[in-house]
Amino acid sequence: MPDRTARTAIYRLYDATDDLLYVGISINPDARFRAHRIDKPWWLDVEAVQIDWLDSRLAAEQAETEAISTESPRYNLHQTQAWRDKLAASAKAVSPEGRRRRSLGMQARKAMERKVEELIAQGLPYAEALEQGALERERFLGADLLASLRRPK
């Protein structure tokens, strides 16, 4: 897990017409941009980058949430009101087991993303960091699967 007291950047990515595409945070923006270049189809639209450094990861997370909420970047879907409304509506139609599995999947994805970012910050090549991140996700899911097998029916 990243050091929550470490100096962290909040970055904004813009297209050629200055429309805000994406807002994110990272302790190593260059490594994060390399990752975006590989796995984000919208990266080709990025023409300008704004980076601001904050004193802690917590401050950056708060600034990121606020920026996404107020600035409506095109590709930050996970923290928008429309996304929250859609998630709430779909959650009502999903069984409790389905909600548990969805939550588990999201937690596993976050564990993987944290591991990849941590390894990239340590200088590991992206492909290797992604492979280690996938192993972290499998470990996360495997531990929960074993725990669920032990639960009384």
C-alpha positions in Angstrom: 0.0 0.0 0.0 1.4 3.4 -0.9 2.6 5.6 1.9 -0.3 7.9 2.7 2.0 10.6 3.9 4.2 10.6 0.8 4.1 13.7 -1.5 1.6 12.8 -4.3 0.8 14.5 -7.6 -2.7 15.2 -8.9 -2.6 15.3 -12.7 -5.0 16.5 -15.3 -4.9 15.3 -18.9 -6.3 17.6 -21.7 -7.0 17.1 -25.4 -6.1 19.5 -28.2 -9.2 21.7 -27.5 -8.4 21.9 -23.8 -11.2 19.6 -22.8 -10.4 17.8 -19.6 -10.0 14.1 -20.3 -8.9 12.6 -17.1 -7.9 13.4 -13.5 -5.6 11.0 -11.5 -3.1 10.8 -8.7 0.3 9.2 -8.4 3.5 9.3 -6.5 5.3 8.8 -9.9 3.3 10.5 -12.7 5.8 9.5 -15.4 5.3 5.8 -14.6 1.6 6.3 -14.4 1.6 8.0 -17.8 3.5 5.0 -19.3 0.9 2.7 -17.9 -1.9 4.9 -19.4 -0.1 4.9 -22.8 -0.3 1.1 -22.8 -3.8 0.4 -21.5 -6.0 3.5 -22.1 -7.4 3.9 -25.7 -8.0 7.6 -25.0 -4.3 8.3 -24.4 -3.9 9.2 -28.0 -6.1 12.2 -27.4 -3.9 13.6 -24.7 -2.2 16.9 -25.8 -1.5 18.6 -22.5 -0.7 17.6 -18.9 -1.0 19.6 -15.7 0.7 18.3 -12.6 0.3 19.7 -9.1 2.1 18.2 -6.1 0.4 17.9 -2.7 1.9 17.1 0.6 0.2 13.7 1.1 -1.6 10.9 -0.7 -4.7 11.7 1.4 -4.7 15.3 0.3 -4.3 14.2 -3.3 -7.1 11.7 -3.0 -9.4 14.4 -1.6 -8.4 16.8 -4.4 -8.9 14.1 -7.0 -12.4 13.3 -5.7 -13.3 17.0 -5.7 -11.8 17.6 -9.2 -13.7 14.7 -10.7 -16.9 15.8 -9.0 -16.7 19.5 -10.1 -14.7 19.4 -13.3 -16.4 16.3 -15.0 -13.4 14.8 -16.9 -14.6 12.8 -19.9 -13.0 9.5 -18.8 -13.2 9.4 -15.0 -16.4 7.5 -14.8 -16.0 5.8 -11.4 -16.5 8.9 -9.2 -19.2 10.7 -11.1 -22.8 11.0 -9.9 -24.1 9.3 -13.0 -21.8 6.3 -12.3 -23.0 6.2 -8.6 -26.6 6.3 -9.7 -26.1 3.5 -12.2 -24.3 1.4 -9.6 -27.1 2.0 -7.1 -29.7 1.0 -9.6 -27.9 -2.1 -10.7 -27.2 -3.1 -7.1 -30.9 -3.3 -6.4 -31.3 -5.9 -9.1 -28.4 -8.0 -8.0 -28.6 -10.8 -5.3 -26.6 -10.4 -2.1 -24.1 -13.0 -3.3 -23.7 -11.1 -6.6 -23.1 -7.8 -4.6 -20.5 -9.6 -2.5 -18.8 -11.0 -5.6 -18.8 -7.6 -7.3 -17.4 -6.0 -4.2 -14.7 -8.6 -4.0 -13.8 -8.1 -7.6 -13.5 -4.3 -7.1 -11.3 -4.9 -4.0 -9.1 -7.3 -5.9 -8.7 -4.8 -8.8 -7.7 -2.1 -6.4 -5.2 -4.4 -4.7 -3.7 -5.2 -8.2 -3.6 -1.5 -9.2 -1.9 -0.5 -5.9 0.7 -3.3 -6.4 1.4 -2.2 -10.0 1.8 1.4 -9.1 4.1 0.5 -6.2 6.3 -1.7 -8.4 6.5 0.9 -11.2 7.5 3.5 -8.6 10.3 1.2 -7.5 11.5 1.1 -11.2 10.2 -2.3 -12.3 9.2 -2.4 -16.0 5.5 -2.0 -16.6 5.0 -5.5 -18.1 6.7 -7.1 -15.0 4.7 -4.9 -12.6 1.5 -5.8 -14.4 2.3 -9.5 -14.1 3.1 -9.1 -10.3 -0.1 -7.1 -10.0 -2.1 -9.9 -11.5 -0.6 -12.4 -9.1 -1.5 -10.0 -6.2 -5.1 -10.0 -7.6 -5.1 -13.8 -7.7 -3.8 -14.0 -4.1 -6.5 -11.6 -3.0 -9.3 -13.6 -4.7 -7.8 -16.9 -3.6 -7.8 -16.0 0.0 -11.5 -14.9 -0.1 -12.4 -18.1 -2.1 -10.8 -20.3 0.6 -12.6 -18.3 3.3 -15.9 -18.7 1.6 -15.5 -22.4 1.3 -15.1 -22.6 5.1 -18.3 -20.6 5.8 -21.2 -22.6 7.1 -23.9 -23.0 4.5 
